[in-house]
Amino acid sequence: MTESAADVPAMMTGLGRAARAAAPVLAAAGTAQKNTALTAAALAMRAQVGRILDANAADMAAPRAKGLGPAMLDRLRLDAARVEAIARGLEEVARLPDPVGAIDAEWQRPNGLRIQRVRVPLGVIGIIYESRPNVTADAGALALKAGNPAILRGGSESGASNRAIHACLVAGLESAGLPRAAIQLVPTADRDAVGYMLASMREYLDVLVPRGGKALVARVQAEARVPVIGHLEGVCHVYVDRDADPAMAVSIVHNAKLRRTGICGAAETLLVDRGAPALLAPLVRDLLDAGCEVRGDAAVQAVDPRVRAAAEEDWATEYLDAVIAVRVVDGVDGAIEHIARYGTAHTESIVTGNDATAERFLARVDSAIVMHNASTQFADGGEFGMGAEIGISTDRFHARGPVGVEQLTSYKYVVRGAGQTRA
Protein backbone atom coordinates (compact mmCIF):
# COMPACT_ATOMS: atom_id res chain seq x y z
CA MET A 1 0.00 0.00 0.00
CA THR A 2 1.06 3.58 -0.60
CA GLU A 3 0.06 7.01 0.62
CA SER A 4 -2.54 7.12 -2.14
CA ALA A 5 -4.52 4.29 -0.54
CA ALA A 6 -8.11 5.48 -0.50
CA ASP A 7 -10.11 2.85 1.40
CA VAL A 8 -9.14 3.93 4.90
CA PRO A 9 -11.47 1.58 6.86
CA ALA A 10 -10.31 -1.50 4.96
CA MET A 11 -6.67 -0.46 5.21
CA MET A 12 -6.82 0.27 8.95
CA THR A 13 -8.76 -2.92 9.65
CA GLY A 14 -6.06 -4.86 7.82
CA LEU A 15 -3.37 -3.26 9.97
CA GLY A 16 -5.36 -4.04 13.11
CA ARG A 17 -5.88 -7.69 12.22
CA ALA A 18 -2.22 -8.12 11.37
CA ALA A 19 -1.19 -6.55 14.67
CA ARG A 20 -3.55 -8.82 16.61
CA ALA A 21 -2.09 -11.85 14.85
CA ALA A 22 1.42 -10.69 15.71
CA ALA A 23 0.62 -10.04 19.39
CA PRO A 24 0.95 -13.59 20.76
CA VAL A 25 4.11 -14.19 18.71
CA LEU A 26 5.70 -11.03 20.05
CA ALA A 27 4.57 -11.66 23.64
CA ALA A 28 6.24 -15.06 23.52
CA ALA A 29 9.44 -13.81 21.85
CA GLY A 30 12.57 -14.18 23.90
CA THR A 31 14.81 -11.30 24.94
CA ALA A 32 17.59 -12.38 22.56
CA GLN A 33 15.24 -12.44 19.57
CA LYS A 34 13.89 -8.96 20.29
CA ASN A 35 17.39 -7.62 20.84
CA THR A 36 18.55 -9.14 17.56
CA ALA A 37 15.78 -7.26 15.77
CA LEU A 38 16.77 -3.97 17.40
CA THR A 39 20.50 -4.26 16.72
CA ALA A 40 19.87 -5.35 13.14
CA ALA A 41 17.58 -2.33 12.67
CA ALA A 42 20.37 -0.07 13.96
CA LEU A 43 22.80 -1.60 11.44
CA ALA A 44 20.24 -1.08 8.68
CA MET A 45 19.88 2.58 9.63
CA ARG A 46 23.61 3.13 9.39
CA ALA A 47 23.72 1.35 6.04
CA GLN A 48 20.78 3.39 4.74
CA VAL A 49 21.76 6.79 6.14
CA GLY A 50 22.01 8.31 2.67
CA ARG A 51 18.53 7.15 1.73
CA ILE A 52 17.12 8.41 5.04
CA LEU A 53 18.69 11.85 4.56
CA ASP A 54 17.41 12.06 0.98
CA ALA A 55 13.91 11.27 2.22
CA ASN A 56 14.24 13.88 4.95
CA ALA A 57 15.40 16.50 2.45
CA ALA A 58 12.23 15.87 0.47
CA ASP A 59 10.17 16.28 3.63
CA MET A 60 11.96 19.50 4.58
CA ALA A 61 11.30 21.16 1.23
CA ALA A 62 7.53 21.36 1.63
CA PRO A 63 7.48 22.89 5.16
CA ARG A 64 10.06 25.50 4.10
CA ALA A 65 7.83 26.46 1.19
CA LYS A 66 4.92 26.86 3.63
CA GLY A 67 7.01 29.16 5.81
CA LEU A 68 6.97 27.04 8.96
CA GLY A 69 8.96 28.42 11.89
CA PRO A 70 12.45 27.32 12.95
CA ALA A 71 11.21 25.27 15.91
CA MET A 72 9.00 23.10 13.69
CA LEU A 73 11.73 22.74 11.09
CA ASP A 74 14.21 21.71 13.79
CA ARG A 75 11.86 18.95 14.93
CA LEU A 76 11.63 17.63 11.39
CA ARG A 77 15.29 17.94 10.36
CA LEU A 78 17.65 14.97 10.26
CA ASP A 79 21.39 14.97 9.64
CA ALA A 80 24.02 12.25 9.87
CA ALA A 81 24.55 12.88 13.58
CA ARG A 82 20.85 12.62 14.35
CA VAL A 83 20.51 9.41 12.34
CA GLU A 84 23.45 7.96 14.25
CA ALA A 85 21.77 9.02 17.51
CA ILE A 86 18.61 7.19 16.44
CA ALA A 87 20.65 4.06 15.66
CA ARG A 88 22.38 4.27 19.03
CA GLY A 89 18.98 4.67 20.66
CA LEU A 90 17.88 1.35 19.16
CA GLU A 91 20.99 -0.30 20.58
CA GLU A 92 20.38 1.28 23.98
CA VAL A 93 16.86 -0.14 24.05
CA ALA A 94 18.33 -3.54 23.18
CA ARG A 95 20.61 -3.27 26.22
CA LEU A 96 17.75 -2.48 28.60
CA PRO A 97 16.44 -5.24 30.86
CA ASP A 98 13.48 -7.03 29.33
CA PRO A 99 10.43 -6.19 31.46
CA VAL A 100 8.28 -9.01 30.08
CA GLY A 101 8.13 -11.86 32.59
CA ALA A 102 9.81 -9.84 35.35
CA ILE A 103 8.41 -10.56 38.81
CA ASP A 104 7.45 -7.34 40.59
CA ALA A 105 6.49 -9.05 43.84
CA GLU A 106 5.84 -12.49 45.25
CA TRP A 107 4.51 -13.84 48.51
CA GLN A 108 2.94 -16.91 50.09
CA ARG A 109 -0.40 -17.04 51.88
CA PRO A 110 -0.98 -19.00 55.11
CA ASN A 111 -2.97 -21.58 53.11
CA GLY A 112 0.12 -22.32 51.01
CA LEU A 113 -0.87 -20.43 47.83
CA ARG A 114 2.16 -18.84 46.17
CA ILE A 115 1.35 -15.56 44.38
CA GLN A 116 3.47 -13.59 41.93
CA ARG A 117 2.82 -10.29 40.16
CA VAL A 118 4.39 -10.69 36.70
CA ARG A 119 4.99 -8.09 33.97
CA VAL A 120 3.16 -8.67 30.66
CA PRO A 121 2.78 -6.61 27.45
CA LEU A 122 -0.01 -4.03 27.26
CA GLY A 123 -1.16 -5.34 23.87
CA VAL A 124 -1.44 -3.55 20.54
CA ILE A 125 -0.35 0.08 20.84
CA GLY A 126 -1.42 2.81 18.45
CA ILE A 127 0.98 5.75 18.35
CA ILE A 128 -0.03 9.01 16.66
CA TYR A 129 2.71 11.62 16.32
CA GLU A 130 3.79 14.72 14.45
CA SER A 131 6.94 16.12 12.89
CA ARG A 132 9.75 14.23 14.60
CA PRO A 133 10.77 11.25 12.44
CA ASN A 134 12.92 9.85 15.27
CA VAL A 135 9.67 8.90 17.03
CA THR A 136 9.18 6.20 14.38
CA ALA A 137 12.29 4.42 15.67
CA ASP A 138 11.84 5.24 19.36
CA ALA A 139 8.21 4.17 19.50
CA GLY A 140 8.73 1.04 17.43
CA ALA A 141 11.75 -0.03 19.48
CA LEU A 142 10.15 0.51 22.87
CA ALA A 143 6.93 -1.24 21.89
CA LEU A 144 8.93 -4.18 20.50
CA LYS A 145 11.11 -4.56 23.60
CA ALA A 146 7.98 -4.56 25.77
CA GLY A 147 6.38 -7.23 23.59
CA ASN A 148 3.72 -5.00 22.04
CA PRO A 149 2.83 -4.77 18.33
CA ALA A 150 2.72 -1.10 17.28
CA ILE A 151 0.70 0.73 14.66
CA LEU A 152 2.46 4.02 13.94
CA ARG A 153 0.75 7.01 12.37
CA GLY A 154 3.28 9.77 11.77
CA GLY A 155 2.63 13.26 10.51
CA SER A 156 2.29 13.91 6.79
CA GLU A 157 5.14 16.44 6.97
CA SER A 158 7.60 13.65 7.84
CA GLY A 159 6.11 10.91 5.65
CA ALA A 160 9.16 10.11 3.52
CA SER A 161 11.50 10.11 6.54
CA ASN A 162 9.15 7.86 8.51
CA ARG A 163 8.95 5.35 5.66
CA ALA A 164 12.73 5.21 5.31
CA ILE A 165 13.21 4.64 9.04
CA HIS A 166 10.36 2.12 9.21
CA ALA A 167 11.99 0.11 6.41
CA CYS A 168 15.03 -0.32 8.66
CA LEU A 169 12.85 -1.52 11.54
CA VAL A 170 11.18 -4.06 9.26
CA ALA A 171 14.59 -5.28 8.12
CA GLY A 172 15.49 -5.83 11.75
CA LEU A 173 12.27 -7.77 12.44
CA GLU A 174 12.83 -10.02 9.44
CA SER A 175 16.43 -10.73 10.39
CA ALA A 176 15.25 -11.89 13.82
CA GLY A 177 12.42 -14.03 12.46
CA LEU A 178 9.71 -11.82 13.91
CA PRO A 179 6.54 -10.84 11.99
CA ARG A 180 6.68 -7.67 9.90
CA ALA A 181 3.36 -6.72 11.47
CA ALA A 182 5.06 -6.26 14.84
CA ILE A 183 5.77 -2.65 13.78
CA GLN A 184 3.43 -1.23 11.14
CA LEU A 185 3.37 2.25 9.65
CA VAL A 186 0.03 3.64 8.47
CA PRO A 187 0.75 4.11 4.74
CA THR A 188 -1.51 7.06 4.04
CA ALA A 189 -1.49 10.75 4.88
CA ASP A 190 -5.31 10.79 4.77
CA ARG A 191 -6.50 12.41 8.01
CA ASP A 192 -9.41 9.97 8.10
CA ALA A 193 -6.88 7.35 9.23
CA VAL A 194 -6.44 9.18 12.53
CA GLY A 195 -10.19 9.43 13.03
CA TYR A 196 -10.56 5.73 12.32
CA MET A 197 -7.84 4.83 14.83
CA LEU A 198 -9.57 6.90 17.50
CA ALA A 199 -13.16 5.83 16.96
CA SER A 200 -13.26 2.49 15.17
CA MET A 201 -10.35 0.27 16.21
CA ARG A 202 -11.34 -0.71 19.72
CA GLU A 203 -11.34 -4.34 18.58
CA TYR A 204 -7.67 -4.10 17.63
CA LEU A 205 -6.01 -1.40 19.78
CA ASP A 206 -5.45 -1.70 23.53
CA VAL A 207 -3.95 1.74 24.14
CA LEU A 208 -3.19 4.95 22.22
CA VAL A 209 -0.20 7.22 22.72
CA PRO A 210 -0.29 10.70 21.15
CA ARG A 211 2.91 12.67 20.71
CA GLY A 212 2.68 16.12 19.20
CA GLY A 213 1.11 19.53 19.60
CA LYS A 214 -1.73 20.53 21.89
CA ALA A 215 -4.39 20.20 19.21
CA LEU A 216 -3.40 16.62 18.36
CA VAL A 217 -3.20 15.47 21.97
CA ALA A 218 -6.49 17.17 22.89
CA ARG A 219 -8.23 15.47 19.98
CA VAL A 220 -6.88 12.05 20.89
CA GLN A 221 -7.86 12.45 24.54
CA ALA A 222 -11.35 13.63 23.58
CA GLU A 223 -12.17 11.13 20.83
CA ALA A 224 -10.28 7.93 21.66
CA ARG A 225 -12.35 4.84 22.47
CA VAL A 226 -9.41 3.12 24.18
CA PRO A 227 -7.15 4.26 27.05
CA VAL A 228 -4.69 7.07 26.26
CA ILE A 229 -1.21 7.71 27.67
CA GLY A 230 0.00 11.26 27.11
CA HIS A 231 0.22 14.87 28.15
CA LEU A 232 -1.59 17.90 26.79
CA GLU A 233 0.94 20.68 27.47
CA GLY A 234 4.38 21.18 28.99
CA VAL A 235 4.27 24.52 30.80
CA CYS A 236 7.53 23.86 32.66
CA HIS A 237 8.97 26.15 35.35
CA VAL A 238 12.37 27.00 36.77
CA TYR A 239 12.36 28.63 40.21
CA VAL A 240 15.54 30.47 41.25
CA ASP A 241 15.73 30.71 45.03
CA ARG A 242 17.54 33.32 47.14
CA ASP A 243 20.14 30.70 48.05
CA ALA A 244 20.97 29.83 44.42
CA ASP A 245 24.52 30.05 43.10
CA PRO A 246 24.33 32.96 40.61
CA ALA A 247 26.45 31.36 37.87
CA MET A 248 24.63 28.06 38.20
CA ALA A 249 21.27 29.81 38.01
CA VAL A 250 22.15 31.63 34.78
CA SER A 251 23.52 28.44 33.22
CA ILE A 252 20.50 26.31 34.13
CA VAL A 253 17.90 28.87 33.07
CA HIS A 254 19.68 29.52 29.76
CA ASN A 255 19.84 25.81 28.98
CA ALA A 256 16.31 25.05 30.19
CA LYS A 257 14.84 27.67 27.87
CA LEU A 258 17.13 27.85 24.87
CA ARG A 259 18.91 24.53 24.29
CA ARG A 260 15.92 23.37 22.25
CA THR A 261 12.86 25.59 22.51
CA GLY A 262 10.47 23.24 20.70
CA ILE A 263 10.52 20.28 23.11
CA CYS A 264 8.01 19.68 25.89
CA GLY A 265 10.72 19.90 28.56
CA ALA A 266 11.73 23.44 27.61
CA ALA A 267 11.15 25.95 30.41
CA GLU A 268 8.30 28.34 29.65
CA THR A 269 8.21 30.31 32.91
CA LEU A 270 11.01 31.57 35.14
CA LEU A 271 10.16 32.35 38.76
CA VAL A 272 12.65 34.37 40.80
CA ASP A 273 12.64 34.77 44.58
CA ARG A 274 11.76 38.31 45.68
CA GLY A 275 14.45 37.86 48.32
CA ALA A 276 17.14 37.61 45.64
CA PRO A 277 17.01 40.95 43.77
CA ALA A 278 20.64 40.64 42.69
CA LEU A 279 19.87 37.45 40.77
CA LEU A 280 17.04 38.84 38.66
CA ALA A 281 18.96 41.20 36.36
CA PRO A 282 21.68 38.70 35.27
CA LEU A 283 19.06 36.05 34.51
CA VAL A 284 16.88 38.37 32.44
CA ARG A 285 19.73 39.99 30.56
CA ASP A 286 21.32 36.67 29.68
CA LEU A 287 18.06 35.55 28.08
CA LEU A 288 17.54 38.84 26.25
CA ASP A 289 21.11 38.95 24.98
CA ALA A 290 20.68 35.42 23.62
CA GLY A 291 17.71 36.55 21.54
CA CYS A 292 14.96 35.29 23.82
CA GLU A 293 11.86 37.43 24.21
CA VAL A 294 11.09 38.07 27.88
CA ARG A 295 7.60 38.88 29.11
CA GLY A 296 7.59 39.93 32.73
CA ASP A 297 5.73 41.50 35.62
CA ALA A 298 6.46 45.03 36.83
CA ALA A 299 9.58 44.00 38.77
CA VAL A 300 11.01 42.23 35.75
CA GLN A 301 10.21 45.09 33.39
CA ALA A 302 12.15 47.43 35.66
CA VAL A 303 15.32 45.42 35.03
CA ASP A 304 15.60 46.06 31.29
CA PRO A 305 13.56 48.15 28.83
CA ARG A 306 13.55 45.24 26.38
CA VAL A 307 11.20 43.26 28.64
CA ARG A 308 7.60 43.20 27.41
CA ALA A 309 4.69 43.32 29.85
CA ALA A 310 3.31 39.87 30.62
CA ALA A 311 -0.42 39.29 30.25
CA GLU A 312 -2.36 36.85 32.42
CA GLU A 313 -2.36 34.22 29.67
CA ASP A 314 1.45 34.23 29.50
CA TRP A 315 1.67 32.37 32.80
CA ALA A 316 -0.19 29.42 31.27
CA THR A 317 1.33 29.44 27.78
CA GLU A 318 3.51 26.74 26.24
CA TYR A 319 5.48 28.86 23.75
CA LEU A 320 7.72 26.16 22.22
CA ASP A 321 9.76 29.11 20.97
CA ALA A 322 12.37 31.60 22.18
CA VAL A 323 9.88 33.32 24.49
CA ILE A 324 9.70 33.08 28.29
CA ALA A 325 7.46 34.51 30.98
CA VAL A 326 9.29 35.78 34.10
CA ARG A 327 7.75 36.57 37.46
CA VAL A 328 9.02 37.55 40.90
CA VAL A 329 7.47 35.44 43.67
CA ASP A 330 7.54 35.39 47.46
CA GLY A 331 10.00 32.61 48.11
CA VAL A 332 9.58 28.90 47.57
CA ASP A 333 5.98 28.92 48.77
CA GLY A 334 5.14 31.60 46.21
CA ALA A 335 6.73 29.46 43.51
CA ILE A 336 4.82 26.36 44.62
CA GLU A 337 1.56 28.34 44.60
CA HIS A 338 2.23 29.74 41.11
CA ILE A 339 3.06 26.30 39.70
CA ALA A 340 -0.06 24.76 41.25
CA ARG A 341 -2.20 27.45 39.60
CA TYR A 342 -0.64 27.68 36.15
CA GLY A 343 1.41 24.52 35.64
CA THR A 344 0.51 21.42 33.65
CA ALA A 345 2.13 18.84 35.98
CA HIS A 346 4.98 18.18 33.54
CA THR A 347 8.46 19.25 34.79
CA GLU A 348 9.60 21.86 37.33
CA SER A 349 13.06 22.69 38.66
CA ILE A 350 14.37 24.59 41.68
CA VAL A 351 17.83 26.18 41.73
CA THR A 352 19.07 26.59 45.29
CA GLY A 353 21.94 25.74 47.58
CA ASN A 354 19.55 25.25 50.51
CA ASP A 355 18.72 21.55 50.81
CA ALA A 356 15.75 22.13 53.11
CA THR A 357 14.20 24.56 50.62
CA ALA A 358 14.85 22.12 47.81
CA GLU A 359 13.20 19.25 49.67
CA ARG A 360 10.15 21.41 50.38
CA PHE A 361 9.82 22.18 46.66
CA LEU A 362 10.38 18.55 45.58
CA ALA A 363 7.82 17.24 48.08
CA ARG A 364 5.07 19.80 47.49
CA VAL A 365 5.17 20.34 43.73
CA ASP A 366 2.85 17.73 42.22
CA SER A 367 4.33 17.30 38.76
CA ALA A 368 5.45 14.20 36.90
CA ILE A 369 9.10 15.32 37.15
CA VAL A 370 10.61 17.61 39.80
CA MET A 371 14.29 18.60 39.78
CA HIS A 372 16.88 20.27 41.97
CA ASN A 373 19.76 22.20 40.40
CA ALA A 374 19.22 20.74 36.93
CA SER A 375 17.82 21.90 33.60
CA THR A 376 14.28 20.91 32.71
CA GLN A 377 15.67 19.74 29.36
CA PHE A 378 16.70 16.53 31.16
CA ALA A 379 12.99 15.56 31.15
CA ASP A 380 13.63 12.79 28.67
CA GLY A 381 13.56 9.01 28.84
CA GLY A 382 16.97 8.71 27.22
CA GLU A 383 18.50 11.05 29.79
CA PHE A 384 16.84 8.99 32.55
CA GLY A 385 18.66 5.89 31.31
CA MET A 386 15.49 4.41 29.80
CA GLY A 387 17.00 4.14 26.31
CA ALA A 388 14.27 6.22 24.71
CA GLU A 389 10.72 7.29 25.37
CA ILE A 390 7.42 7.52 23.56
CA GLY A 391 6.61 10.69 25.47
CA ILE A 392 6.11 12.24 28.89
CA SER A 393 2.89 11.32 30.64
CA THR A 394 1.23 13.74 33.05
CA ASP A 395 -1.51 11.22 33.85
CA ARG A 396 -1.86 9.87 37.36
CA PHE A 397 -2.96 6.40 36.32
CA HIS A 398 -0.72 3.67 34.90
CA ALA A 399 2.26 5.70 33.67
CA ARG A 400 3.65 9.06 34.82
CA GLY A 401 6.74 10.84 33.54
CA PRO A 402 8.85 9.37 30.70
CA VAL A 403 7.05 6.48 29.03
CA GLY A 404 9.68 3.85 28.36
CA VAL A 405 9.83 0.09 28.13
CA GLU A 406 8.55 -0.70 31.61
CA GLN A 407 5.67 1.77 31.26
CA LEU A 408 4.52 -0.12 28.14
CA THR A 409 3.78 -3.21 30.21
CA SER A 410 1.04 -4.18 32.62
CA TYR A 411 0.97 -7.13 34.99
CA LYS A 412 -0.96 -10.24 35.85
CA TYR A 413 -1.11 -12.38 38.97
CA VAL A 414 0.19 -15.93 38.79
CA VAL A 415 -1.09 -18.15 41.60
CA ARG A 416 0.35 -21.62 42.31
CA GLY A 417 -1.34 -24.06 44.62
CA ALA A 418 -1.28 -27.67 45.71
CA GLY A 419 -4.97 -28.57 45.63
CA GLN A 420 -6.32 -25.77 47.85
CA THR A 421 -10.06 -25.07 47.80
CA ARG A 422 -11.81 -22.10 49.40
CA ALA A 423 -14.11 -22.75 52.34
Stockholm file with secondary structure:
# STOCKHOLM 1.0

chainA/1-423         MTESAADVPAMMTGLGRAARAAAPVLAAAGTAQKNTALTAAALAMRAQVGRILDANAADMAAPRAKGLGPAMLDRLRLDAARVEAIARGLEEVARLPDPVGAIDAEWQRPNGLRIQRVRVPLGVIGIIYESRPNVTADAGALALKAGNPAILRGGSESGASNRAIHACLVAGLESAGLPRAAIQLVPTADRDAVGYMLASMREYLDVLVPRGGKALVARVQAEARVPVIGHLEGVCHVYVDRDADPAMAVSIVHNAKLRRTGICGAAETLLVDRGAPALLAPLVRDLLDAGCEVRGDAAVQAVDPRVRAAAEEDWATEYLDAVIAVRVVDGVDGAIEHIARYGTAHTESIVTGNDATAERFLARVDSAIVMHNASTQFADGGEFGMGAEIGISTDRFHARGPVGVEQLTSYKYVVRGAGQTRA
#=GR chainA/1-423 SS CCTTCCCHHHHHHHHHHHHHHHHHHHHHCCHHHHHHHHHHHHHHHHHTHHHHHHHHHHHHHHHHHTTCCHHHHHHHCCCHHHHHHHHHHHHHHHHSCCCTTCEEEEEECTTSCEEEEEEEECCCEEEEECSCTHHHHHHHHHHHHTTCCEEEECCGGGHHHHHHHHHHHHHHHHHTTCCGGGEEECCCCCTHHHHHHHHHCTTTCSEEEEESCHHHHHHHHHHCSSCBCCCSCCCEEEEECTTSCHHHHHHHHHHHHHSCTTSTTSEEEEEEETTCHHHHHHHHHHHHHTTCEEEECHHHHTTCTTCEECCGGGGGCCCCSSEEEEEEESHHHHHHHHHHHHCCSSEEEEECSCHHHHHHHHHHCCSSEEEESSCGGGCSTTTTTSSCCSCEECCSSSCCEECCTGGGEEEEEEEECSSCCCC
#=GC SS_cons         CCTTCCCHHHHHHHHHHHHHHHHHHHHHCCHHHHHHHHHHHHHHHHHTHHHHHHHHHHHHHHHHHTTCCHHHHHHHCCCHHHHHHHHHHHHHHHHSCCCTTCEEEEEECTTSCEEEEEEEECCCEEEEECSCTHHHHHHHHHHHHTTCCEEEECCGGGHHHHHHHHHHHHHHHHHTTCCGGGEEECCCCCTHHHHHHHHHCTTTCSEEEEESCHHHHHHHHHHCSSCBCCCSCCCEEEEECTTSCHHHHHHHHHHHHHSCTTSTTSEEEEEEETTCHHHHHHHHHHHHHTTCEEEECHHHHTTCTTCEECCGGGGGCCCCSSEEEEEEESHHHHHHHHHHHHCCSSEEEEECSCHHHHHHHHHHCCSSEEEESSCGGGCSTTTTTSSCCSCEECCSSSCCEECCTGGGEEEEEEEECSSCCCC
//
